[in-house]
Amino acid sequence: MSERHDVVIVGGGLVGASLAIALDRAGRDVGLVEAAPAGALPPVFDQRNLSFAAATVNALTALGVMPLLGSAVGPITRIHVSRAGDFGRVQLDAAQYQRPWFGQVVMARDFGQALETRLQSLQHLTRYRPARFVRLGATVDGHRQVFIADDSGERCLLARLVVGADGTRSAVREALGIGVDEHDFQQTLFVARLRAARAPDGTAYERFTDTGPTALLPRGDRHYGAVHGVARDQADAVMALDEAAWLQRLQSAIGWRAGRLLDSGPRSAYPLVQVLARALVGERSVLLGNAAQTIHPLGAQGFNLGLRDALTLAELVAEADDAGSDALLQVHVARRDEDRRQTIAFSGGLARLTSNAAPLLRPLRSLGLLAAQATPMQSMLVGGAMGFRGDVPALCRGGGA
């Protein structure tokens, strides 16, 4: 006999696990289909540094995840943005907005372990792991068939609502027949942990160049999280650099804002390709996180946007008799429209503008940086950076705890 759930979530990464926690608060019966076996974290929880917007910190604190972090977070109290070769810069200070910080830097692996600990305490969750999604079936008595495969073979789950939170190359999205629009930025992003002569003081530095952004994020362990974008055709050569040459390259890109860069941890590389689903919902199905939109990491908006999507859905499901009704899904799409459009436009547009080397664009870029330093534009940037765009979920506002 098939097992029935209110919601079946395919994908146990950042967004999928967070949604399961939020739905458990509402007493919803959830099945979580995870590729990683018990005792292992999904690959997404690697050495990357995650920049949590203030709205994300609010929500994850209410969900009981932030108190479970094993390492100190790095508060972002100031943001410094500039572009090589252009005049003008943006400097934002949280104190000017009566805020202690704009967001916090968390190590991805630490966050994964905190999520795992929280998942183990849930009362209404069934975990299928290791398991992989196979296909979607028909709707039977108001439940969508979800076929998965595990060590015992293929099995069928029944769900009022199926959530595809299974990443950029989503199998759920493909099963729904939803196409995508892709834009390859022809960049590769390197991430690593750095130690510099000056320990982090809460300032996040972002420097744009013709080939991509470079950023230093203040971690909580007196190190920086380095993010360095390079042209795709340079990626192999950059990966092959010894530590001294790698540090020299970063020093040239970011300057001396943190003093001399002293040493680096291992590098990881990620090709940058924007992938946007052409629809977010299907029959008793919805896409979340990277399955819905994989965006340029400029501004660190990806997970923050995906979490707001998930928490909006959780609010609607908590109050609904039928978690997968078409009416509920259409309300979800409408509520998320403004935030999603603005965040995608911000990340993608800024990435294109700041990486374009055309000389005629230089004065426009410089004027843009100067305009962003003006108070009205600053307020818009700050609100977006902190995760307060559009219809903000209650947990993100600091309510509903």
Buried (B, 14 or more C-beta within 10 A) or exposed (E): EBBBBBBBBBBBBBBBBBBBBBBBBBEBBBBBBBBBEEEEBBEBBBBBBBBBBBBBBBBBBBBBBBEBBEBBBBBBBBBBBBBBEBEBBBBBBBEEEEBEBBBBBBBBBBBBBBBBBBBEEBEBBBBBBBBBBBBBBEBEEEBBBBBBBEEEEEBBBBBBBBBBBBBBEBBBBBBBEBEBEEBEBBBBBBBBBBBBEEBBEBBBBBBBBEBBBBBBBBBBBEBBBBBBBBBBEBBEEBBEBEEEEBBEBBBEBBBEEBEEBEEBBEBEBBEBBBBBBEBBBBEBBBBBBBBBBBBBBBBBBBBBBBBBBBBBBBBBBBEBEBBBBEEBBEBBBEBBEEBBEBBBEBBBEBBEBBBEEEEEBBEEBBEBBBEBBEEEBBEEBBBBBBBBBBEBBBBBBBEBE
